Amino acid sequence: MKPRLYQYAACPFCSKIATLLRYKGVDYDTVEVHPLKKKEIAFSTGYRAVPIYLDSSGQQVNDSTPIMRHIDKEFPDRPVFGSDPEAEDRWLTWSEDYVQGLPTVIYGTLGDSLQAFDYVTRVGKFGWFDRRMIRWSGALIMTMVAGKIRRRRGIGDPKSFLRDKVREWARGLGGRPFMGGDRPNAADIAVFGISRVVAGLAAGQLPGAEAGFWRWSERTAEAARLDPAAVY
């Protein structure tokens, strides 16, 4: 069977998996999950979040980084783990901090949230009523969640948070094409996938304003067989 990824279109954790599968050239199916009803993942009794990955043998794997490790073993061509485990783990940990602050940028205002959920409802195959319910209820909930994250993490200006993070990543490259050196490693794939969720959104221009990050993004997009123009 073809591997299957259960996802939300605007989920940065899901985008990590999609980017890795594209990088490895894996033919796979995606299932867009209803963000409120989640009926598409009713089979998963102990885990009710996304991403969920069903591999080519039907085995279920949950949570983005464990899924990445599983895929790297399932499809060993173009490996992304193992070249420098300590550095990989350090920058994967950095990516977790990055992604946890990203909702403050994507859902910072109700208008931003509505724009993000408009994209989700366009991509998903939902009916007229469900599209509107998802868009408005999802936007309201995520705007409140973003506010809680800002207060908990002390993020005064979400845009400055994002600018600082992409500059930190660019400095971390230290002149190398990728964090993995001459080819992307797991951290490159994860951060690129996470960053792609702001493509087409109000915050999308911010990462691209950092030249080092933008050049790295173009290189990673090319390696992952993705359109560089669609990164932001």
Sequence and secondary structure as in RCSB ss.txt:
>XXXX:A:sequence
MKPRLYQYAACPFCSKIATLLRYKGVDYDTVEVHPLKKKEIAFSTGYRAVPIYLDSSGQQVNDSTPIMRHIDKEF
PDRPVFGSDPEAEDRWLTWSEDYVQGLPTVIYGTLGDSLQAFDYVTRVGKFGWFDRRMIRWSGALIMTMVAGKIR
RRRGIGDPKSFLRDKVREWARGLGGRPFMGGDRPNAADIAVFGISRVVAGLAAGQLPGAEAGFWRWSERTAEAAR
LDPAAVY
>XXXX:A:secstr
   EEEE TT HHHHHHHHHHHHTT   EEEE  TTT GGGTT SS  SS EEE TT  EEESHHHHHHHHHHHS
 SS  SSSSHHHHHHHHHHHHHHHHHTHHHHTSSHHHHHHHHHHHHHHS   HHHHHHHHHHHHHHHHHHHHHHH
HHHT S HHHHHHHHHHHHHHHHTT SBTTBSS  HHHHHHHHHHGGGTTSGGGHHHHTSHHHHHHHHHHHHHTT
  GGG  
